[in-house]
Amino acid sequence: MTVKKDDKRIVIETGFIGDELIVAISDEQLRISIAEPWAGDTETGFGQSAGTYLSPEEAIDLGSWLMAAGKVIGKGRSS
């Protein structure tokens, strides 16, 4: 997994070649999208993506949840 980030966005390359989770600041919201360039689609051929927008409040709630979940998962790891 590769993570690239700056103050406007973070791109996490996941799993298969070219698959990305992208979170970017867009106006007054955050845009979360997932791109799978090699995923098959019978209508358009290769490449699929999906995304949604989060308000600042929703982004804070998601961030808090992710941090808490990461701590729970981290406690289950062995040294």
HUBELSUL-V671615 format. One record per residue. N is the residue number from 1. RES is the residue in three letters. OMEGA is omega in degrees with one decimal (NA if undefined). Layout:
N	RES	OMEGA
N	RES	OMEGA
//
This chain:
1	MET	178.1
2	THR	178.5
3	VAL	174.8
4	LYS	-179.3
5	LYS	170.3
6	ASP	-175.8
7	ASP	-179.2
8	LYS	-178.6
9	ARG	173.8
10	ILE	178.4
11	VAL	179.0
12	ILE	176.3
13	GLU	-173.5
14	THR	168.9
15	GLY	-172.7
16	PHE	-178.4
17	ILE	175.8
18	GLY	178.4
19	ASP	-177.1
20	GLU	167.4
21	LEU	-175.3
22	ILE	173.8
23	VAL	-176.0
24	ALA	174.3
25	ILE	-179.8
26	SER	-175.0
27	ASP	-178.5
28	GLU	-177.9
29	GLN	170.6
30	LEU	176.3
31	ARG	175.7
32	ILE	178.7
33	SER	176.7
34	ILE	179.5
35	ALA	176.7
36	GLU	-173.8
37	PRO	-178.6
38	TRP	177.6
39	ALA	-179.7
40	GLY	178.1
41	ASP	-174.7
42	THR	-178.7
43	GLU	-173.1
44	THR	-177.5
45	GLY	-177.5
46	PHE	173.5
47	GLY	176.1
48	GLN	173.2
49	SER	177.3
50	ALA	-179.6
51	GLY	177.4
52	THR	177.2
53	TYR	174.9
54	LEU	173.5
55	SER	176.6
56	PRO	-179.4
57	GLU	178.8
58	GLU	178.9
59	ALA	178.2
60	ILE	177.6
61	ASP	179.1
62	LEU	179.4
63	GLY	178.2
64	SER	179.3
65	TRP	179.5
66	LEU	178.8
67	MET	179.4
68	ALA	179.2
69	ALA	177.5
70	GLY	178.3
71	LYS	178.6
72	VAL	-180.0
73	ILE	-179.6
74	GLY	179.0
75	LYS	-179.0
76	GLY	-179.0
77	ARG	174.9
78	SER	-176.9
79	SER	NA
//
